Amino acid sequence: QNPWWSHPDWGMAAMALPAIWQLSGYVMALFLAGFRGIPGELREAARVDGASEAQLYRHVLFPQLSPVALTALIIIGHMSMKMFDLIMAVSGAQYLTEVPAVYMWQALLTNDYAKGAAIAIVLLVIVAVLVVPYLAQNTRTERQR
């Protein structure tokens, strides 16, 4: 066992490393799909207009990736709220990293079901407040097309 996982000061940073490793491939696949979805005509038109490679990325390609970046941000935010599985898998019974999901687990283990349910509802509301407006805006945009 590595003492980082249960260290009061470094526990959360030690948990961030495997979390980044876990999600980096998924986020890279999202951005690769986003880059592949940009039509070649946009790149060609920017080059015909005299855009340099830096200007092409800054003014043409990166703005086209904003929906992908928002999707990746929402997914990463959602996964950061549910770090329970990673914390339990890495640190076992000696966890000191307090995230809402672990706090909910501790409440359930001490038979405080009301507190555990309240934490779960708060997590659900936080995720819903962030995700539902995005989904509503996405649905409106799809209907307008």
C-alpha positions in Angstrom: 0.0 0.0 0.0 1.2 3.5 -0.8 0.8 6.0 2.0 -0.3 8.7 -0.5 -3.8 7.4 -0.8 -4.5 7.9 2.9 -2.4 11.0 3.5 -4.6 13.9 4.7 -2.9 16.5 2.5 -2.1 14.5 -0.6 -5.0 12.0 -0.7 -7.1 14.0 -3.1 -4.2 14.7 -5.5 -3.3 11.1 -5.4 -6.8 10.2 -6.4 -6.8 12.7 -9.2 -3.9 10.9 -11.0 -5.8 7.6 -11.6 -9.0 9.6 -12.4 -7.2 11.6 -15.1 -5.7 8.4 -16.4 -9.1 6.8 -16.5 -10.9 9.6 -18.3 -8.2 10.9 -20.6 -8.7 8.3 -23.3 -12.4 8.9 -23.4 -12.0 12.7 -23.7 -9.3 12.3 -26.4 -11.7 10.0 -28.4 -14.4 12.7 -28.1 -12.1 15.4 -29.4 -10.8 13.1 -32.2 -14.4 12.5 -33.3 -15.0 16.2 -33.1 -12.0 17.0 -35.3 -13.1 14.3 -37.8 -16.5 15.8 -37.9 -15.3 19.2 -39.2 -15.7 19.4 -42.9 -12.6 19.7 -45.0 -14.2 22.5 -46.9 -13.9 24.8 -43.9 -10.2 24.2 -43.6 -9.7 24.7 -47.3 -11.8 27.9 -47.3 -9.7 29.3 -44.4 -6.5 28.5 -46.2 -7.7 30.1 -49.4 -8.6 33.2 -47.4 -4.9 33.3 -46.2 -5.3 32.0 -42.7 -2.1 30.7 -41.1 -2.1 27.3 -39.3 -2.5 29.0 -35.9 -5.4 31.2 -37.2 -7.0 28.1 -38.8 -7.1 26.4 -35.4 -8.0 29.5 -33.4 -10.8 30.9 -35.6 -12.1 27.8 -37.5 -11.4 24.5 -35.8 -11.6 25.3 -32.1 -14.9 27.1 -32.3 -16.3 24.1 -34.1 -15.2 22.0 -31.2 -17.1 24.0 -28.5 -20.0 21.4 -28.3 -17.5 18.6 -27.9 -15.7 20.6 -25.2 -18.9 21.3 -23.3 -19.9 17.6 -23.5 -16.5 16.6 -22.2 -16.7 19.1 -19.4 -20.2 17.8 -18.4 -19.0 14.2 -18.4 -15.8 15.0 -16.4 -17.9 17.0 -13.9 -20.3 14.2 -13.5 -17.6 11.6 -13.1 -15.8 13.8 -10.5 -19.0 13.8 -8.4 -19.0 10.0 -8.4 -15.4 9.2 -7.5 -16.6 6.6 -5.0 -15.6 3.5 -7.0 -12.0 4.8 -7.7 -11.5 5.8 -4.1 -12.7 2.4 -2.8 -10.7 0.5 -5.3 -7.5 2.3 -4.7 -7.5 3.0 -1.0 -9.7 0.3 0.3 -10.8 0.8 3.9 -8.3 3.5 4.7 -9.8 6.4 2.8 -9.4 9.9 4.0 -10.6 11.6 0.8 -14.0 13.2 1.5 -16.1 13.5 -1.6 -19.9 13.5 -1.4 -20.2 9.8 -2.6 -17.8 8.6 0.1 -19.6 10.7 2.7 -22.9 9.2 1.6 -21.4 5.7 2.0 -20.2 6.5 5.5 -23.7 7.7 6.4 -25.2 4.5 5.1 -22.7 2.4 7.0 -23.5 4.1 10.3 -27.3 3.5 9.6 -28.0 7.1 9.0 -30.2 6.4 6.0 -31.8 9.8 6.0 -28.5 11.6 5.7 -27.3 9.2 3.0 -30.6 9.7 1.0 -30.3 13.5 1.4 -26.7 13.5 0.1 -27.8 11.3 -2.9 -30.7 13.8 -3.7 -28.3 16.8 -3.5 -25.9 15.0 -5.9 -28.8 14.3 -8.2 -30.0 17.9 -8.1 -26.5 19.3 -8.7 -26.0 17.0 -11.7 -29.5 17.8 -13.0 -29.0 21.6 -12.7 -25.9 21.3 -14.8 -27.1 18.7 -17.4 -30.8 19.6 -18.0 -30.2 23.1 -19.4 -27.6 21.7 -21.7 -29.9 19.0 -22.9 -32.8 21.5 -23.3 -30.6 23.8 -25.4 -29.4 20.9 -27.4 -33.0 19.7 -28.1 -34.0 23.3 -29.2 -31.0 23.5 -31.5 -31.9 20.1 -33.1 -35.5 21.2 -33.6 -34.5 24.4 -35.4 -32.5 22.5 -38.0 
